[in-house]
């Protein structure tokens, strides 16, 4: 599965709600993974590394608020945006949800159109290329909608894999990505590719970025992976 599709983890114990939300998220271009309770959600976060979590407050056993609290205290999941769903419309509940770390809070019954708009707004902050945003880093510009890349206003020729690699780097300049993380994000979790393939494509990306001159903006971090800047 192409990792151009952002992954949404939907945590909802009501089958009808889960089905409606899954359908609408998939129709809007998201890859959807579902969980029926809090324990399952915590396991799936580690397995799937979602880009966003839609989380119901009222869950059996481990509540949504507790799942949110746990995820927001872990360094590896702290940055994953959480949209909390709740039948609790009281202001005190809304404040509690946001104070626990939820990035947005939607009260049931909700409009699916509004919910989808909020999902996209949250994703614009964490995976801008997945929702058609333009990315810029120094003199490099990447337009994910038109699939065009320029450096110092000169067009660059990139293959599809190099394009996805560059968009991953440009979403988080300075972040060091391991080969395994790049494989998951660029090739997808369902495809087996040797980690050395990453090195080959990084080499091609470097060549493409420097085709009109300019220094190499990619950094090799020995024993850790690669970073932009």
Number of C-alpha atoms within 10 A of each C-alpha: 11 15 18 20 18 19 20 24 24 23 25 26 19 13 10 10 11 16 13 11 19 20 13 16 20 14 10 12 14 20 20 20 17 19 19 17 22 26 16 13 23 17 11 16 19 11 10 14 18 20 22 24 26 24 28 27 24 19 20 13 9 16 17 26 21 15 20 28 17 15 21 19 13 10 8 11 17 15 15 20 24 25 25 24 24 20 14 15 13 9 9 9 14 18 12 12 25 17 11 17 20 25 17 18 23 20 15 12 10 12 11 13 10 10 20 15 12 16 20 16 14 20 20 15 12 16 21 20 23 21 18 14 14 19 17 17 16 9 11 19 21 22 16 19 12 9 13 15 23 16 20 13 10 13 15 19 15 18 13 11 16 21 18 22 20 23 25 23 20 24 20 16 14 14 15 18 20 16 18 15 15 19 21 18 20 23 20 17 17 10 11 10 14 11 13 10 12 23 14 10 15 19 13 15 22 17 14 17 24 14 14 13 11 11 9 14 14 19 14 14 12 7 7 11 18 22 20 20 17
